[in-house]
């Protein structure tokens, strides 16, 4: 394996890879139940506003930092602010990516396990909530199965990342992302023809502002940050592989639009199915593992739908784990001179070791119980620390860095680079105000909300 960094061969490859990083379980699993708990269409509108006003500026900032330096998060901030502590913000991103990968691979393994059950008829017994709960518990309470599935998922991730940017990440995402989109469209069309699908569409798109409160607003902001993979160095890393001839801000907008479109498509798959079965749309994280299997078993050709759905979920998880591993691998290739092959395998093995406590954690079962979304088991503790606190802190600090240390003129210049003399960035003054003031304040409010209320995203 070579130590050269590589780059994306073109705009499409970058957009699909970056969208693959953003499009994960957060869009297809987390978004629908967040909409359900947030009251439907009003939540969707608030979420879209946060994607445009908060998520997109932060994403563009991270991409610009990466492309300007051509380095990983640590090297990028060291280069832009030498002899300062700002490099520690990059270090936080690398550590966050590694820690999220460790517990995310466990949940991704569950998706792989459910795909296996769908293929072998193992979901046929999930005819009601109680029996479906037992199917889920039989999977996550089996220590060897949990470890095996997490290990398989990490191995798949390592296999892709060690092959490099154009030969591995770009090649696999240009295959998987169109497949993911096709599966979503097929499943959405199937759901739209179910009886009572119109009620599901009304729930998804008709705003009910009476259901909106401060908690719903904060959940929408958290969903926007989480679904775009911000605050953990993934977009800095992917940005570092973008050619300077490419239109970065248009590519970033394309990624955000693709990410949002996938989330809405997931809602079109899930909500008509929920209303077809008279199921509770605010069922929380159990929507995928408990509620949907019972619905699949009640609809015509449901076994085929179940297979397609969990293929979709597995692809979404894999494109995200690839980006998470790449953040850490890029650091060791750039800063430590490791070969990509060695970095991929060593980090993958270390990640599996850290995933073991999460895979063995019985707290995963309590996610679906009456005790609330998060209990203080190892898996949900890690999700709280790295998926809530660390991502929020990382997003705040990268905005402060770009707005007050690096400078908005340099950010705008970086985003305007490209062939034929560059591409003028629209509304640069507005972007600067968002990055310097609005984005860090908004995310800081969300962080305080988490700390004071314990309502995790």
N, C-alpha and C positions, 0 to 999 in steps of 0.2 A: 504493500500500500504506500501511497505517496503522502508527503506532508504538505503538498500544495493545497491551497484552500479551494480552488475551483470557483465557478460562478454559474448562475443560471444562464442558459443559452439564449433566452429571450423573454419578452414581457409575459407571454402566456404561461411559460413555465414558472416564473416567479409568482404570478397571481394565483395559480392553482396550488403551488406549494404553500404560500402564505395563507391562502384561504383554507387549505387543509389544516394548518396549524390552528387557525381560529375556529374552524368548523369541527367541533368534537361533540362530546357528550353534553357540553353546555348548551348547544343549540337544539339537539334532538331529544335529549332527556330532560335537562334542566329548564329550558325555555318553556315547554308546554306546562309543566307543573307550576312554574313561576307565574305564568299567565293565569292558570286556574286559581292559585292562591291570591292573586292580585286583582281578581274581579273581571278578567276578560279583556275586552277591547280597549278600555282606558289604560290598562297596563301596557298594551302594545304601543299605543301612541306615545306614552311617556318614555318607553324603552327606545323607540325610534328617535325621539328628540335627544336622548342622551347619547345614542350612537353617533348622531350627527354633531352635537355640540361638545361632547366630552371625549367619547371613544375615538373618533376619527382624528382630532388634533393630536391626541396622545400617540396614536398609531403612526401618524405622519412624522412626528418628532422622533420616535424610535427608529423608523426606517431611515430618516435623514442622518441620524447619528451613526448608524451602521454603514450606510453607503459612503459617507464622507471619509470615514477612517478605514473601511475595509477590514475591520477587526471585530472580535468578540466583545461582549459588554464591558469586560474589565479593560481590555486593551483600547477600546474606543474612548472611554472616558479618561484613561490615562493620557492618551494622545491629545485629546481636546483640552484637557486641563492638567498639564504636567505638574508634578510636585505638589499636588493637592490631594485631599482625602476623597475626591469625587470618584476615584476608581473603586472605592468601597461600595458605591451604589451598583456598579457593574458586578462586583462580587456577590452582592445580595441577589441580583438577578440569576447568576449562575447557580448559587445554592438553592434558590427557590425553584428553578427548573428541575434540579436533581431531586429535591424533596417531593415536589408534586408528581414527578414521574413515578416515584416509588409507590405512592398510594393510588395514583391514577391507574397504574398497571393492574392493580388488584380489581378495581371496578371494571376495567376493560376486560380482564379475565372472566368476570361474571358474564359479560356480553358474549364472549366466546363460548362459555359454558352453556348459555341459553341457546346459542346457535346450534350447538351439538344436540341439545335436547329437542329443539325444533326439527332437526334432521332425522332424529331417531324415534320421534313420537313421544318423547319424555314430557312434553307439555300437555298431553292429552288428558291427564288427570286434573288439570287446573280448570275446573268447571265453575268454581265459585271462589270468593275471596279467601276462605279458610283453606281450601285445598291448594290454591295457588301460593298462599303463604308457606305452606308445608314444602312445596316444590322449591321455593327460594331458599328456605332454611336448610333443606337437605343439601343444597349446593354450597352455601357459605359456611355451614357448620362442619363440612368435611375438610379437615386441615390439609390433607394430601391433595385433594382436588383443587383447593384454593391456591396452594403453592404451585401446582403443576400449571394451572391456567395462567397465573401471573408470570411464571417462568417462560411459558410459550410466547406470551405477548411481548415480553422483553426481548426474547430471542429474535422474534420477527422484526422488532424495531432495530436491533443491532444489525441484523442482516441488511436492512435498507441503508442505514446511516453509514456503515463502514464502506459502502460502495461509492460514496462521495455525493457531490451536489448534482451534477448533470446526469451521472450514471446511476445514481441511487435515488435520492430524494425527488429530483425533478421527474425522472422516468416513472417512478411508481405513482406519484401524485397525478401525473397527466393521464394515467390509466384509472386510478381509483376515484378521482373526483368526478369525472363524467359518469362513471358507474354509480357513484353515490347519488348524483343528481337524477339519473334515470330511475333508480329505485324509488327515490322520493316521489317523483312524478307519477310513477305507476301506482304506488301505494296511495297517493293523494287522490288520484282518479278513482281508485277502488273505494276509498272512504266516502267520496262525494256522491257515490251512487247507492250508499246505504240508506235505509229508511231513517227518517228524522235527521238526516245530515244537515238540513237547513238550520236546525236549532244549534248545532255545533258551530256553523259558520257565523250565525248571529252572535253567539257567545264570544267568538274569537275577534270579530270585527266591530261589533256594536258597542260603543263606549258606555260604560256605566260609571260616571264620575262620582256617584254617591258612594261607591266602594273604595274610592281613592283616599288614602290618608298618608301621613308622613312615612310610615313603614312601607307602604306600597311604592312610594317614590324612591326610597332608598334601595328597595329590592330591584327596581328597574335599573337604577344606576349600577348596582352591583352586577346585574346580569349583563349590562353593556360592557363593563370592564372585563368580566370573566370570559364572555363569549369571544372577545377579540384577542385573547391571549396577551393582554397588556400587563406591564409591570414585572415581567420575569425574564426579559432579555431575548425572547423569541424573535420579536420583530427587529430588534437591533441586529441579531445574528443573521436573519434572513436578508435584511437590508444590506449587510456587508457583502453579500454575494450578487447584488444587483449591478449590472453594467451601468456606467455613467451616461451612456447614450439613451438610457430608458427614461421615460416620463414617470418619475417616482410618485408625484402626487396623484396623477390619474390612476396609476396602478394601485396606490393605497386606497383611493375611493372605490375602485373596482373590488378590492378585497372586502371592504366594509359592506358594500352592497351585496356581494355574493354571500357573505356570512349572514346578513339579515334576511336575504331571500330564502336561504336554507332553513333558518329558524321559523319563518312564516310557513314554509312548505311542511315542516314538521308539525306545526299546529293544524294544517289542513289534513294531515294524516290522522292525528290523534283525536281532535275534538269531535269530528263527525262520528268516529267510532265510539267515543265515550257516550255521546247522546243517543246513538243507536242502541246501546246496551243499558241506557238509563244509569250510567255510572257517575260517580261524583267527580266533576272536573277539577276539584281542589284536593285531589287525593295525595298530593305530595310526591316524594321520590318513589313511592310504591307504584306509580302509574305504569312504569315500564315492566317491573318485575312481578307485580301482583295483579294489577287491574287489566293490563292489555292481554296477557295470556288467556284470561277468562273470556275476553271479547273475541279473540282469534278463534277460540273453540266454539263460539256461538254463531259465527258468520260462515256463509258458504265459501268453500275453498280456503278456510281459515288457516289450515296447516301450511299452505303455500305462502299466504300472507305473512305468517309468523317467520318462516324461513327467510323471506326477502327482508323483513324488518330487522331481524338480528344480523343478517349480512350487512345491512346498512349501518347498524350501530357499531359493528366491529370495524368497518372501514373508517367511520368517523373517529373512533377511538385511536386507530392506528395512525392516521395522519397527524393526530395531535401528539402522540407519544414520540413520533419521529422528530417533531420540532423540539420537544422538551429535551430529548437526548442530544440533539444537535447543538443546543445552547452550551451544554457541558463539554461536548467533544470539541467544539470550536475553541473553547478556552484552552484546553490542554494541547491542541494542535498549534495554536497561535503563541501561547505564552510559555509552554513547557517543551515545545519541539517534538511532541509525540507524533507518531504516525497515526493516521486516521483509523486504521485497523486496530492498533493497540488501544487507542483511546476509547473506541466504541466498545470493545470487548471488556476492558477493565471497568469502565463506568457502568456498563450493563450488568456486570457481575456484582459490583458494589450496590447498584440499585436493587437488584434482587434480594441481597442481604437485608437492606433497609425495608423492603416490601414484606419480609417475612412476618414481622409483628402485626402489620395491617391485615395480611391474609389470614392470620390466626385469630384476629380480633372478633370476638362474638358480638361486639357492638354493632357490626353491620346489620344484624338482625333487628336491633332496636331502632334502626332508622325508620322501619316500617311500623313500629309499635306505637303505643299511646304515650310513650315517654318523650316524644318530640323528635325533631329532625336530627339533632346531634346529641349524642351522649358522649361522656368523656372516655371513650375507648381510644386505642392508639390511632386507628384509622381516622376517626372524625377529629381527634385532637390535631393530627397533622393537617387535615383539611382546613381546620380553623386557623392554625398558625400560618401555613404557607398559602392556602387558597383564599384567605380573607385578609389577615393582617399584612402579610408580606407583599402580596400583589398590590394592595392599596398603598402601602408605604413606597414601594418601588415606583408606582405611577406618579405619586406626588413628587418624589425626588427627581425623577427624570424631567418632569415639567419645570421644576425650579432650576435644575441644571441648564436646560435649554434656554429658558427665558431670561435667567439672571446671570448665568456664568458664561455660557457659550455665546448667547445673544441671538435675538430674533432675526437681525439682518443675515447672519450666517446660516440660520435655519432656512430662511426664505431662499437664499442663494443656492443651498444644497437641493432644495425641492424643485428649483427652477432649472436645474441642469438637464441637458439632453441634447439630442442631435439637432442639427439645423439652428444652432445658436441658442437653444434652450426653449423652455416653455414658461411663459410668465405665470406666476402663481396667482390665482384669483383671490381677492380679498386678503392680502398679506397682513394688513393692519388688524383685521378681525382675528386672523389666526394667531397673531402675536398676543392679542389681548386674551384670547382663550387659553393659550399655553401659559402665559405669565400669571394670570389672575384667576380666571373662572375655573379651569380644570383642576389646579391644585386645591383650591378652596372647596370645590364640590366633592372631590375625593376625600379630602380631610373631614368634611362633614359626615360622609359615609363611614369613615373609619371610626369617628367618635360614636356614631350610631351603633356600630358593631360592639364597641367596647362598653357602652353604657347600657345597652338593651339586651345584649346577648343574642340578637337576631342575626344569625349568620347567613351569608349569601349562598 
